[in-house]
Amino acid sequence: MSPERRPSFLAEHVDRLAGTHLRELLKDVARGKRLRHRLGPVLLDLSRQKLDLKALDALGAHVEASGWQAARDAMFAGAPINTSENRAVLHTALRASGSQLPSPAPRDALTEIEQTLQRMDALVKAMELGDASAFGVAPGITDVVNIGIGGSDLGPRLAVRALAPYHVPGLRSHFLTNVDGQSAYELMHQLDPKRTLVIVVSKTFTTQETLLNGTVLRDWISRAYNGDKAAVSRHFLAVSANVAEAEKWGVPAAQVYPMWDFVGGRFSLWSAVGLSLAIAIGSYNFHELLRGAALVDDHFRSAAWSENLPVLLSLVEYWNRNAQGRGSRAVVPYADLLTDLTSYLQQLEMESLGKQVTPQGQHVAQSTSAVVWGSVGTNAQHAYFQSLHQGTDVVPLEFIGVVKPAHDLNANHEALLSNLLAQAAALALGKTFDEALAEATSGTEEQRRVLAAQRTFPGDRPSTVTLLDALTPESLGALIALYEHKVFMLGHLWGINAFDQWGVELGKAIARQILPALGEDGTKHADSFDSATQALIEAIHERRTAL
């Protein structure tokens, strides 16, 4: 990292630690205790991060001087901290029912949230019993399709997959998100239209991808009922802030569940956006998810920075990004049920923190969001871990494991956990040239030295290990809330608004302009675009004619 973008208060610590290997840092037992914390079913181990207690305390002094507690309290109380849209940020109020602390959120918001939860509970319990006709739903539903994109998809998708062992028998869940018609085509060939319930999730009910997919499934179900609109409507629910538009599209108002301006899409899993999840796992387990998140909310509101898991996570990220200059972070869950976690975190973190301007319109002084990427272990080990161990760039990792699996294949699970622990250890400790040389027992001295050089691991590569006691609704809720509050803290530390997403808009606006140019008579529109876009539009039309 260029010195001018490195926080000056951390420079001495970076320089001091440059010559200290993680092997040495890990010998400090007191340091390990300061960097390892438990909260309910979650154990967070930051001891393999490349910082000592002096650096940690410097970070702590910085965050204490920043006024983070007042900023945190303003969010919980419903102050309009999303300043560019003059909106409150009240995703924490969505799970306040599970909190041990009184919620400072506005009473009217809490009342609306409670009323919506009651509506959801009633519907979900009726579906569990097999008769939701009182809620406008057709009988005999076996498959639920959630149609949404971004925050209307990633959170429910993650949780439905992660909590598969908790699924209600007799109901299967599906997700339709991409505007590419292949997924819709495949679903329609797998499902029975008369046994399919579709949940269309869109705040404005104008999202292109969502409405295109919704219309495809509406037409498919309509064909099964010979165009009977009343019958078709019983196969659709909506989650939207635009009830009138949803009703116009074909979902009766009584079958529309609310979305609110005070909750951003990527923070909305806990709301009616999670309706497909609630149907999949039942009301009790959905409330357990809320309770797990509320556990972290209470902790975030009450713990000192030195024991506060979201604060510590944010300080480690700040250290890696701004003091060490790391441009990306790999998230590797050692649990197939968490396959979608990395995709979820990409939106949560990169859409929230991918900003270069402050709320006052000034350029930020420091680098903001790192690139988040990764996949599940042990698959990841056989794909890109070579680069992580011996490549020229240092990439911090987050390992996420589960102590007790949801199955009884203990030998598999012990092997999985051993790999997680081994990778974290190997990245930190490495293997010296002398150690590698001692292992090379054949060949000439020169051949042994060449081989040893190739088998040397530099180590000193940082990672975090998060262990869940088991993958339950409570622990998943806690894990997701932990990351949500980390995002809030980083937005605060970087002086950016983590709750708007203007960067999403430009490409969507240009796509609307390009769409007519791709129609049959679209070539007459093509000359209004830049030369590269014009050339590609022309090529598409030429190949369509030729193919």
PyMOL commands that set and color helices and strands:
alter all, ss='L'
color gray80, all
select helices_A, chain A and resi 3-5+8-17+22-25+29-34+53-65+68-77+91-98+107-129+133-135+150-152+154-162+164-166+182-190+193-195+208-224+229-233+243-249+253-255+265-267+272-281+283-302+305-307+309-323+336-338+341-353+379-382+385-390+410-429+433-439+445-454+473-494+502-518+522-528+531-546
alter helices_A, ss='H'
color red, helices_A
select strands_A, chain A and resi 36-39+42-45+143-147+172-176+196-201+236-240+256-258+328-333+371-373+397-404+463-470
alter strands_A, ss='S'
color yellow, strands_A
deselect
rebuild
show_as cartoon
